[in-house]
């Protein structure tokens, strides 16, 4: 047989094999027009799998209330699939317990939308080299996981014996990212309510609130109880600065009291006319500071003595939060109805 005849027979056999492979939906052979005709370029092609043979992964990281699974979101994807088909194949693996069936690695929304569009098949690649971290990584890269879903995944991995550093490395995130999301697994009740209601969705904000709550649970709870209070990184930063300044002033005051270097605390004296004025503070310490420490703003509202609550944001300008001296409840009042009485150290 001549060399030319052998090459011709080889090309015919290869073309026949490629056509057979294309029909089976695996690796198809295509001639490379840029190289000699007997060079074959192998191109991966997806399978067309019946939807009825595919199951969603019951352990996928996204939960039923994920915004991407909303009826509106699925319908939007379904409309494009109805008119244009699925342009990006999904990834599946062979079902570990049921022969002939498949579990979805990636593409649950395209799968649901194809059903919505009344399709019977979907293009898919089979990838049995899979773990749950792969699924989380893809969804993280697309910003398709909620903070709660990320936290739940990390919680499962920790329960399985993995370390935070291992999890961070697997999903391509920093250890701080993992630590912040672990915080979401055990939130104090006031913060959990704000997080679960969607009022606080920024993981950094939630983490900062937890840190503040550990030191000042009463103050943080009262701050969160104000539904009109915006929960932003800026507002939480101001809250923490206020609480830290208050803690430092309290510590300084206690130290001065114990060492005898205290200020003569500004006192409230009643004049003959029944008005209140501020006396002091007189300076007796070595530093000679003239700054009031742990300042209390005393006012009068509807004939009753009250104090301004400085760490709570009013609902609008011209209003402020108050607390009567003889009761524990806090309330908001119009400043036109409030009369300033005194400033003193609390």
MIBASE-925858 format. One record per residue (C-alpha): x, y, z; chain; residue number from 1; residue in one letter. Coordinates in nm, 2 decimals, m for minus. Layout:
// MIBASE-925858
{atom {X; Y; Z}; "A"; NUM; "a"}
...
END
This chain:
// MIBASE-925858
{atom {0.00; 0.00; 0.00}; "A"; 1; "x"}
{atom {0.14; 0.34; m0.09}; "A"; 2; "x"}
{atom {0.19; 0.62; 0.17}; "A"; 3; "x"}
{atom {m0.08; 0.83; 0.00}; "A"; 4; "x"}
{atom {m0.34; 0.55; 0.01}; "A"; 5; "x"}
{atom {m0.27; 0.49; 0.38}; "A"; 6; "x"}
{atom {m0.32; 0.86; 0.46}; "A"; 7; "x"}
{atom {m0.65; 0.86; 0.27}; "A"; 8; "x"}
{atom {m0.78; 0.55; 0.45}; "A"; 9; "x"}
{atom {m0.67; 0.70; 0.79}; "A"; 10; "x"}
{atom {m0.86; 1.02; 0.72}; "A"; 11; "x"}
{atom {m1.17; 0.83; 0.62}; "A"; 12; "x"}
{atom {m1.15; 0.62; 0.94}; "A"; 13; "x"}
{atom {m1.10; 0.93; 1.16}; "A"; 14; "x"}
{atom {m1.39; 1.11; 1.00}; "A"; 15; "x"}
{atom {m1.61; 0.81; 1.06}; "A"; 16; "x"}
{atom {m1.51; 0.79; 1.42}; "A"; 17; "x"}
{atom {m1.56; 1.16; 1.47}; "A"; 18; "x"}
{atom {m1.92; 1.14; 1.33}; "A"; 19; "x"}
{atom {m1.99; 0.85; 1.56}; "A"; 20; "x"}
{atom {m1.86; 1.04; 1.86}; "A"; 21; "x"}
{atom {m2.06; 1.35; 1.78}; "A"; 22; "x"}
{atom {m2.38; 1.14; 1.78}; "A"; 23; "x"}
{atom {m2.29; 1.01; 2.12}; "A"; 24; "x"}
{atom {m2.24; 1.36; 2.25}; "A"; 25; "x"}
{atom {m1.89; 1.32; 2.39}; "A"; 26; "x"}
{atom {m1.56; 1.45; 2.23}; "A"; 27; "x"}
{atom {m1.61; 1.54; 1.87}; "A"; 28; "x"}
{atom {m1.32; 1.55; 1.61}; "A"; 29; "x"}
{atom {m1.30; 1.85; 1.38}; "A"; 30; "x"}
{atom {m1.04; 1.91; 1.11}; "A"; 31; "x"}
{atom {m0.80; 2.20; 1.18}; "A"; 32; "x"}
{atom {m0.81; 2.42; 0.86}; "A"; 33; "x"}
{atom {m0.49; 2.60; 0.98}; "A"; 34; "x"}
{atom {m0.28; 2.27; 0.99}; "A"; 35; "x"}
{atom {m0.23; 1.99; 0.74}; "A"; 36; "x"}
{atom {m0.55; 1.79; 0.67}; "A"; 37; "x"}
{atom {m0.44; 1.49; 0.86}; "A"; 38; "x"}
{atom {m0.41; 1.69; 1.19}; "A"; 39; "x"}
{atom {m0.72; 1.65; 1.41}; "A"; 40; "x"}
{atom {m0.83; 1.91; 1.67}; "A"; 41; "x"}
{atom {m1.05; 1.77; 1.94}; "A"; 42; "x"}
{atom {m1.34; 1.99; 2.06}; "A"; 43; "x"}
{atom {m1.55; 1.92; 2.37}; "A"; 44; "x"}
{atom {m1.93; 1.93; 2.31}; "A"; 45; "x"}
{atom {m2.20; 1.91; 2.57}; "A"; 46; "x"}
{atom {m2.47; 1.64; 2.59}; "A"; 47; "x"}
{atom {m2.84; 1.71; 2.54}; "A"; 48; "x"}
{atom {m2.97; 1.56; 2.86}; "A"; 49; "x"}
{atom {m3.34; 1.50; 2.93}; "A"; 50; "x"}
{atom {m3.46; 1.73; 3.21}; "A"; 51; "x"}
{atom {m3.65; 1.44; 3.36}; "A"; 52; "x"}
{atom {m3.32; 1.26; 3.43}; "A"; 53; "x"}
{atom {m3.17; 1.55; 3.63}; "A"; 54; "x"}
{atom {m3.21; 1.63; 4.00}; "A"; 55; "x"}
{atom {m3.10; 1.93; 4.19}; "A"; 56; "x"}
{atom {m2.84; 1.88; 4.46}; "A"; 57; "x"}
{atom {m3.02; 1.88; 4.80}; "A"; 58; "x"}
{atom {m2.70; 2.01; 4.96}; "A"; 59; "x"}
{atom {m2.64; 2.30; 4.73}; "A"; 60; "x"}
{atom {m2.54; 2.62; 4.91}; "A"; 61; "x"}
{atom {m2.82; 2.83; 4.78}; "A"; 62; "x"}
{atom {m3.15; 2.81; 4.98}; "A"; 63; "x"}
{atom {m3.51; 2.83; 4.86}; "A"; 64; "x"}
{atom {m3.53; 3.20; 4.96}; "A"; 65; "x"}
{atom {m3.23; 3.30; 4.76}; "A"; 66; "x"}
{atom {m3.33; 3.60; 4.54}; "A"; 67; "x"}
{atom {m3.20; 3.42; 4.23}; "A"; 68; "x"}
{atom {m3.46; 3.15; 4.29}; "A"; 69; "x"}
{atom {m3.75; 3.39; 4.30}; "A"; 70; "x"}
{atom {m4.04; 3.33; 4.05}; "A"; 71; "x"}
{atom {m3.96; 3.66; 3.88}; "A"; 72; "x"}
{atom {m3.59; 3.58; 3.83}; "A"; 73; "x"}
{atom {m3.67; 3.23; 3.70}; "A"; 74; "x"}
{atom {m3.93; 3.37; 3.46}; "A"; 75; "x"}
{atom {m3.68; 3.63; 3.32}; "A"; 76; "x"}
{atom {m3.43; 3.36; 3.25}; "A"; 77; "x"}
{atom {m3.70; 3.13; 3.11}; "A"; 78; "x"}
{atom {m3.81; 3.40; 2.86}; "A"; 79; "x"}
{atom {m3.46; 3.41; 2.71}; "A"; 80; "x"}
{atom {m3.44; 3.03; 2.70}; "A"; 81; "x"}
{atom {m3.77; 3.01; 2.53}; "A"; 82; "x"}
{atom {m3.65; 3.24; 2.25}; "A"; 83; "x"}
{atom {m3.28; 3.17; 2.24}; "A"; 84; "x"}
{atom {m3.22; 2.84; 2.42}; "A"; 85; "x"}
{atom {m2.96; 2.77; 2.69}; "A"; 86; "x"}
{atom {m2.64; 2.92; 2.56}; "A"; 87; "x"}
{atom {m2.43; 2.82; 2.86}; "A"; 88; "x"}
{atom {m2.45; 2.44; 2.94}; "A"; 89; "x"}
{atom {m2.50; 2.34; 3.30}; "A"; 90; "x"}
{atom {m2.26; 2.10; 3.48}; "A"; 91; "x"}
{atom {m2.38; 1.77; 3.62}; "A"; 92; "x"}
{atom {m2.23; 1.46; 3.78}; "A"; 93; "x"}
{atom {m2.36; 1.11; 3.78}; "A"; 94; "x"}
{atom {m2.60; 1.04; 4.07}; "A"; 95; "x"}
{atom {m2.41; 0.85; 4.34}; "A"; 96; "x"}
{atom {m2.71; 0.63; 4.43}; "A"; 97; "x"}
{atom {m2.94; 0.61; 4.12}; "A"; 98; "x"}
{atom {m2.80; 0.48; 3.80}; "A"; 99; "x"}
{atom {m2.88; 0.67; 3.49}; "A"; 100; "x"}
{atom {m2.97; 1.00; 3.68}; "A"; 101; "x"}
{atom {m2.76; 1.31; 3.73}; "A"; 102; "x"}
{atom {m2.71; 1.57; 4.01}; "A"; 103; "x"}
{atom {m2.65; 1.94; 3.92}; "A"; 104; "x"}
{atom {m2.31; 2.08; 4.00}; "A"; 105; "x"}
{atom {m2.38; 2.43; 3.86}; "A"; 106; "x"}
{atom {m2.68; 2.56; 3.68}; "A"; 107; "x"}
{atom {m2.99; 2.51; 3.90}; "A"; 108; "x"}
{atom {m3.15; 2.84; 3.78}; "A"; 109; "x"}
{atom {m3.10; 2.75; 3.41}; "A"; 110; "x"}
{atom {m3.25; 2.40; 3.49}; "A"; 111; "x"}
{atom {m3.56; 2.56; 3.66}; "A"; 112; "x"}
{atom {m3.59; 2.82; 3.38}; "A"; 113; "x"}
{atom {m3.58; 2.55; 3.12}; "A"; 114; "x"}
{atom {m3.87; 2.37; 3.29}; "A"; 115; "x"}
{atom {m4.05; 2.71; 3.30}; "A"; 116; "x"}
{atom {m3.99; 2.74; 2.93}; "A"; 117; "x"}
{atom {m4.13; 2.39; 2.88}; "A"; 118; "x"}
{atom {m3.81; 2.25; 2.73}; "A"; 119; "x"}
{atom {m3.75; 1.88; 2.75}; "A"; 120; "x"}
{atom {m3.37; 1.87; 2.73}; "A"; 121; "x"}
{atom {m3.08; 2.09; 2.84}; "A"; 122; "x"}
{atom {m2.71; 2.11; 2.72}; "A"; 123; "x"}
{atom {m2.49; 1.98; 3.00}; "A"; 124; "x"}
{atom {m2.13; 1.87; 3.07}; "A"; 125; "x"}
{atom {m2.07; 1.57; 3.29}; "A"; 126; "x"}
{atom {m1.81; 1.64; 3.56}; "A"; 127; "x"}
{atom {m1.77; 1.38; 3.83}; "A"; 128; "x"}
{atom {m1.46; 1.55; 3.97}; "A"; 129; "x"}
{atom {m1.66; 1.77; 4.21}; "A"; 130; "x"}
{atom {m1.69; 1.88; 4.57}; "A"; 131; "x"}
{atom {m1.92; 2.12; 4.75}; "A"; 132; "x"}
{atom {m1.65; 2.39; 4.77}; "A"; 133; "x"}
{atom {m1.65; 2.40; 4.39}; "A"; 134; "x"}
{atom {m2.02; 2.50; 4.40}; "A"; 135; "x"}
{atom {m1.96; 2.77; 4.66}; "A"; 136; "x"}
{atom {m1.66; 2.91; 4.46}; "A"; 137; "x"}
{atom {m1.86; 2.95; 4.14}; "A"; 138; "x"}
{atom {m2.16; 3.11; 4.32}; "A"; 139; "x"}
{atom {m1.92; 3.34; 4.51}; "A"; 140; "x"}
{atom {m1.76; 3.46; 4.19}; "A"; 141; "x"}
{atom {m2.10; 3.54; 4.05}; "A"; 142; "x"}
{atom {m2.22; 3.71; 4.38}; "A"; 143; "x"}
{atom {m2.51; 3.47; 4.39}; "A"; 144; "x"}
{atom {m2.49; 3.36; 4.75}; "A"; 145; "x"}
{atom {m2.64; 3.54; 5.04}; "A"; 146; "x"}
{atom {m2.43; 3.60; 5.36}; "A"; 147; "x"}
{atom {m2.64; 3.34; 5.54}; "A"; 148; "x"}
{atom {m2.58; 3.08; 5.27}; "A"; 149; "x"}
{atom {m2.21; 3.14; 5.29}; "A"; 150; "x"}
{atom {m2.22; 3.11; 5.67}; "A"; 151; "x"}
{atom {m2.42; 2.79; 5.66}; "A"; 152; "x"}
{atom {m2.16; 2.63; 5.42}; "A"; 153; "x"}
{atom {m1.87; 2.74; 5.64}; "A"; 154; "x"}
{atom {m2.06; 2.60; 5.94}; "A"; 155; "x"}
{atom {m2.10; 2.26; 5.78}; "A"; 156; "x"}
{atom {m1.73; 2.25; 5.68}; "A"; 157; "x"}
{atom {m1.63; 2.34; 6.04}; "A"; 158; "x"}
{atom {m1.86; 2.07; 6.17}; "A"; 159; "x"}
{atom {m1.69; 1.82; 5.94}; "A"; 160; "x"}
{atom {m1.36; 1.90; 6.11}; "A"; 161; "x"}
{atom {m1.20; 2.15; 5.87}; "A"; 162; "x"}
{atom {m1.01; 2.46; 6.00}; "A"; 163; "x"}
{atom {m1.10; 2.81; 5.90}; "A"; 164; "x"}
{atom {m0.77; 2.85; 5.72}; "A"; 165; "x"}
{atom {m0.85; 2.54; 5.51}; "A"; 166; "x"}
{atom {m1.19; 2.67; 5.42}; "A"; 167; "x"}
{atom {m1.05; 3.01; 5.33}; "A"; 168; "x"}
{atom {m0.79; 2.85; 5.10}; "A"; 169; "x"}
{atom {m1.05; 2.62; 4.93}; "A"; 170; "x"}
{atom {m1.29; 2.90; 4.84}; "A"; 171; "x"}
{atom {m1.03; 3.15; 4.76}; "A"; 172; "x"}
{atom {m1.11; 3.40; 5.04}; "A"; 173; "x"}
{atom {m0.92; 3.55; 5.33}; "A"; 174; "x"}
{atom {m0.93; 3.41; 5.68}; "A"; 175; "x"}
{atom {m1.10; 3.73; 5.79}; "A"; 176; "x"}
{atom {m1.38; 3.66; 5.54}; "A"; 177; "x"}
{atom {m1.44; 3.32; 5.69}; "A"; 178; "x"}
{atom {m1.43; 3.46; 6.05}; "A"; 179; "x"}
{atom {m1.68; 3.73; 5.97}; "A"; 180; "x"}
{atom {m1.93; 3.48; 5.83}; "A"; 181; "x"}
{atom {m1.88; 3.24; 6.12}; "A"; 182; "x"}
{atom {m2.01; 3.53; 6.34}; "A"; 183; "x"}
{atom {m2.35; 3.50; 6.16}; "A"; 184; "x"}
{atom {m2.40; 3.15; 6.29}; "A"; 185; "x"}
{atom {m2.46; 3.26; 6.65}; "A"; 186; "x"}
{atom {m2.59; 3.62; 6.66}; "A"; 187; "x"}
{atom {m2.73; 3.79; 6.98}; "A"; 188; "x"}
{atom {m3.10; 3.82; 6.95}; "A"; 189; "x"}
{atom {m3.13; 4.20; 6.87}; "A"; 190; "x"}
{atom {m2.87; 4.17; 6.59}; "A"; 191; "x"}
{atom {m3.02; 3.84; 6.46}; "A"; 192; "x"}
{atom {m3.35; 4.02; 6.42}; "A"; 193; "x"}
{atom {m3.19; 4.30; 6.23}; "A"; 194; "x"}
{atom {m3.00; 4.05; 6.01}; "A"; 195; "x"}
{atom {m3.28; 3.81; 5.95}; "A"; 196; "x"}
{atom {m3.52; 4.09; 5.85}; "A"; 197; "x"}
{atom {m3.28; 4.22; 5.60}; "A"; 198; "x"}
{atom {m3.23; 4.54; 5.78}; "A"; 199; "x"}
{atom {m2.86; 4.46; 5.82}; "A"; 200; "x"}
{atom {m2.72; 4.27; 5.53}; "A"; 201; "x"}
{atom {m2.36; 4.39; 5.52}; "A"; 202; "x"}
{atom {m2.15; 4.13; 5.69}; "A"; 203; "x"}
{atom {m1.90; 4.39; 5.81}; "A"; 204; "x"}
{atom {m2.18; 4.59; 5.97}; "A"; 205; "x"}
{atom {m2.31; 4.28; 6.15}; "A"; 206; "x"}
{atom {m1.96; 4.18; 6.27}; "A"; 207; "x"}
{atom {m1.90; 4.53; 6.41}; "A"; 208; "x"}
{atom {m2.24; 4.53; 6.58}; "A"; 209; "x"}
{atom {m2.15; 4.20; 6.75}; "A"; 210; "x"}
{atom {m1.82; 4.34; 6.87}; "A"; 211; "x"}
{atom {m2.00; 4.64; 7.02}; "A"; 212; "x"}
{atom {m2.27; 4.42; 7.17}; "A"; 213; "x"}
{atom {m2.02; 4.21; 7.36}; "A"; 214; "x"}
{atom {m1.90; 4.52; 7.55}; "A"; 215; "x"}
{atom {m2.23; 4.72; 7.56}; "A"; 216; "x"}
{atom {m2.53; 4.49; 7.52}; "A"; 217; "x"}
{atom {m2.78; 4.74; 7.67}; "A"; 218; "x"}
{atom {m2.67; 5.04; 7.47}; "A"; 219; "x"}
{atom {m2.65; 4.84; 7.14}; "A"; 220; "x"}
{atom {m2.99; 4.68; 7.20}; "A"; 221; "x"}
{atom {m3.15; 5.03; 7.26}; "A"; 222; "x"}
{atom {m2.98; 5.16; 6.94}; "A"; 223; "x"}
{atom {m3.11; 4.87; 6.73}; "A"; 224; "x"}
{atom {m3.46; 4.91; 6.88}; "A"; 225; "x"}
{atom {m3.50; 5.23; 6.69}; "A"; 226; "x"}
{atom {m3.64; 5.11; 6.36}; "A"; 227; "x"}
{atom {m3.56; 5.44; 6.19}; "A"; 228; "x"}
{atom {m3.19; 5.40; 6.26}; "A"; 229; "x"}
{atom {m3.00; 5.33; 5.95}; "A"; 230; "x"}
{atom {m2.75; 5.04; 5.98}; "A"; 231; "x"}
{atom {m2.45; 5.14; 5.77}; "A"; 232; "x"}
{atom {m2.08; 5.11; 5.82}; "A"; 233; "x"}
{atom {m2.07; 5.48; 5.90}; "A"; 234; "x"}
{atom {m2.34; 5.48; 6.16}; "A"; 235; "x"}
{atom {m2.21; 5.17; 6.34}; "A"; 236; "x"}
{atom {m1.86; 5.33; 6.34}; "A"; 237; "x"}
{atom {m2.00; 5.64; 6.51}; "A"; 238; "x"}
{atom {m2.18; 5.42; 6.76}; "A"; 239; "x"}
{atom {m1.87; 5.23; 6.85}; "A"; 240; "x"}
{atom {m1.67; 5.55; 6.88}; "A"; 241; "x"}
{atom {m1.93; 5.69; 7.11}; "A"; 242; "x"}
{atom {m1.94; 5.38; 7.33}; "A"; 243; "x"}
{atom {m1.56; 5.36; 7.34}; "A"; 244; "x"}
{atom {m1.53; 5.72; 7.44}; "A"; 245; "x"}
{atom {m1.79; 5.66; 7.71}; "A"; 246; "x"}
{atom {m1.60; 5.36; 7.84}; "A"; 247; "x"}
{atom {m1.27; 5.55; 7.85}; "A"; 248; "x"}
{atom {m1.43; 5.84; 8.03}; "A"; 249; "x"}
{atom {m1.59; 5.61; 8.29}; "A"; 250; "x"}
{atom {m1.25; 5.44; 8.34}; "A"; 251; "x"}
{atom {m1.07; 5.77; 8.38}; "A"; 252; "x"}
{atom {m1.33; 5.89; 8.63}; "A"; 253; "x"}
{atom {m1.31; 5.58; 8.83}; "A"; 254; "x"}
{atom {m0.93; 5.60; 8.84}; "A"; 255; "x"}
{atom {m0.94; 5.96; 8.95}; "A"; 256; "x"}
{atom {m1.19; 5.88; 9.22}; "A"; 257; "x"}
{atom {m0.97; 5.60; 9.36}; "A"; 258; "x"}
{atom {m0.65; 5.80; 9.35}; "A"; 259; "x"}
{atom {m0.79; 6.12; 9.49}; "A"; 260; "x"}
{atom {m0.72; 6.31; 9.17}; "A"; 261; "x"}
{atom {m1.09; 6.35; 9.09}; "A"; 262; "x"}
{atom {m1.26; 6.66; 8.97}; "A"; 263; "x"}
{atom {m1.51; 6.84; 9.20}; "A"; 264; "x"}
{atom {m1.80; 6.72; 9.00}; "A"; 265; "x"}
{atom {m2.02; 6.99; 8.85}; "A"; 266; "x"}
{atom {m2.32; 7.01; 9.08}; "A"; 267; "x"}
{atom {m2.67; 7.12; 9.02}; "A"; 268; "x"}
{atom {m2.78; 7.39; 9.26}; "A"; 269; "x"}
{atom {m3.13; 7.53; 9.30}; "A"; 270; "x"}
{atom {m3.16; 7.91; 9.31}; "A"; 271; "x"}
{atom {m3.43; 8.09; 9.50}; "A"; 272; "x"}
{atom {m3.64; 8.14; 9.19}; "A"; 273; "x"}
{atom {m3.65; 7.76; 9.14}; "A"; 274; "x"}
{atom {m3.42; 7.77; 8.84}; "A"; 275; "x"}
{atom {m3.13; 7.53; 8.80}; "A"; 276; "x"}
{atom {m2.78; 7.65; 8.72}; "A"; 277; "x"}
{atom {m2.45; 7.47; 8.68}; "A"; 278; "x"}
{atom {m2.17; 7.51; 8.94}; "A"; 279; "x"}
{atom {m1.83; 7.39; 8.83}; "A"; 280; "x"}
{atom {m1.65; 7.19; 8.76}; "A"; 281; "x"}
{atom {m1.37; 7.34; 8.97}; "A"; 282; "x"}
{atom {m1.03; 7.20; 8.87}; "A"; 283; "x"}
{atom {m0.83; 7.03; 9.14}; "A"; 284; "x"}
{atom {m0.62; 6.77; 8.95}; "A"; 285; "x"}
{atom {m0.27; 6.81; 8.82}; "A"; 286; "x"}
{atom {m0.36; 6.80; 8.46}; "A"; 287; "x"}
{atom {m0.58; 7.10; 8.49}; "A"; 288; "x"}
{atom {m0.82; 6.97; 8.22}; "A"; 289; "x"}
{atom {m1.14; 7.17; 8.17}; "A"; 290; "x"}
{atom {m1.32; 6.91; 7.97}; "A"; 291; "x"}
{atom {m1.64; 6.76; 8.11}; "A"; 292; "x"}
{atom {m1.62; 6.38; 8.14}; "A"; 293; "x"}
{atom {m1.92; 6.16; 8.06}; "A"; 294; "x"}
{atom {m2.13; 6.46; 8.00}; "A"; 295; "x"}
{atom {m2.50; 6.45; 8.09}; "A"; 296; "x"}
{atom {m2.75; 6.69; 7.93}; "A"; 297; "x"}
{atom {m3.03; 6.76; 8.17}; "A"; 298; "x"}
{atom {m3.36; 6.90; 8.02}; "A"; 299; "x"}
{atom {m3.71; 6.97; 8.12}; "A"; 300; "x"}
{atom {m4.01; 6.82; 7.92}; "A"; 301; "x"}
{atom {m4.37; 6.88; 8.01}; "A"; 302; "x"}
{atom {m4.27; 6.98; 8.37}; "A"; 303; "x"}
{atom {m4.06; 6.67; 8.43}; "A"; 304; "x"}
{atom {m3.68; 6.64; 8.45}; "A"; 305; "x"}
{atom {m3.52; 6.42; 8.17}; "A"; 306; "x"}
{atom {m3.19; 6.35; 8.01}; "A"; 307; "x"}
{atom {m3.10; 6.36; 7.64}; "A"; 308; "x"}
{atom {m3.01; 6.02; 7.49}; "A"; 309; "x"}
{atom {m2.71; 6.12; 7.28}; "A"; 310; "x"}
{atom {m2.64; 5.78; 7.12}; "A"; 311; "x"}
{atom {m2.98; 5.75; 6.95}; "A"; 312; "x"}
{atom {m3.05; 5.91; 6.61}; "A"; 313; "x"}
{atom {m3.37; 6.11; 6.60}; "A"; 314; "x"}
{atom {m3.61; 6.04; 6.31}; "A"; 315; "x"}
{atom {m3.57; 6.39; 6.18}; "A"; 316; "x"}
{atom {m3.41; 6.73; 6.26}; "A"; 317; "x"}
{atom {m3.57; 6.92; 6.55}; "A"; 318; "x"}
{atom {m3.63; 6.61; 6.75}; "A"; 319; "x"}
{atom {m3.43; 6.41; 7.01}; "A"; 320; "x"}
{atom {m3.46; 6.10; 7.23}; "A"; 321; "x"}
{atom {m3.51; 6.16; 7.61}; "A"; 322; "x"}
{atom {m3.54; 5.96; 7.93}; "A"; 323; "x"}
{atom {m3.72; 6.08; 8.23}; "A"; 324; "x"}
{atom {m3.52; 6.09; 8.55}; "A"; 325; "x"}
{atom {m3.79; 5.89; 8.74}; "A"; 326; "x"}
{atom {m3.85; 5.62; 8.47}; "A"; 327; "x"}
{atom {m3.65; 5.38; 8.25}; "A"; 328; "x"}
{atom {m3.84; 5.43; 7.92}; "A"; 329; "x"}
{atom {m3.69; 5.62; 7.63}; "A"; 330; "x"}
{atom {m3.90; 5.84; 7.40}; "A"; 331; "x"}
{atom {m3.87; 6.09; 7.12}; "A"; 332; "x"}
{atom {m3.98; 6.45; 7.16}; "A"; 333; "x"}
{atom {m3.99; 6.77; 6.97}; "A"; 334; "x"}
{atom {m3.70; 7.00; 7.08}; "A"; 335; "x"}
{atom {m3.94; 7.30; 7.08}; "A"; 336; "x"}
{atom {m4.10; 7.13; 7.39}; "A"; 337; "x"}
{atom {m3.76; 7.07; 7.56}; "A"; 338; "x"}
{atom {m3.59; 7.33; 7.78}; "A"; 339; "x"}
{atom {m3.21; 7.29; 7.85}; "A"; 340; "x"}
{atom {m3.15; 7.28; 8.23}; "A"; 341; "x"}
{atom {m2.79; 7.18; 8.29}; "A"; 342; "x"}
{atom {m2.47; 7.01; 8.17}; "A"; 343; "x"}
{atom {m2.29; 6.80; 8.43}; "A"; 344; "x"}
{atom {m2.07; 6.49; 8.47}; "A"; 345; "x"}
{atom {m2.26; 6.17; 8.51}; "A"; 346; "x"}
END
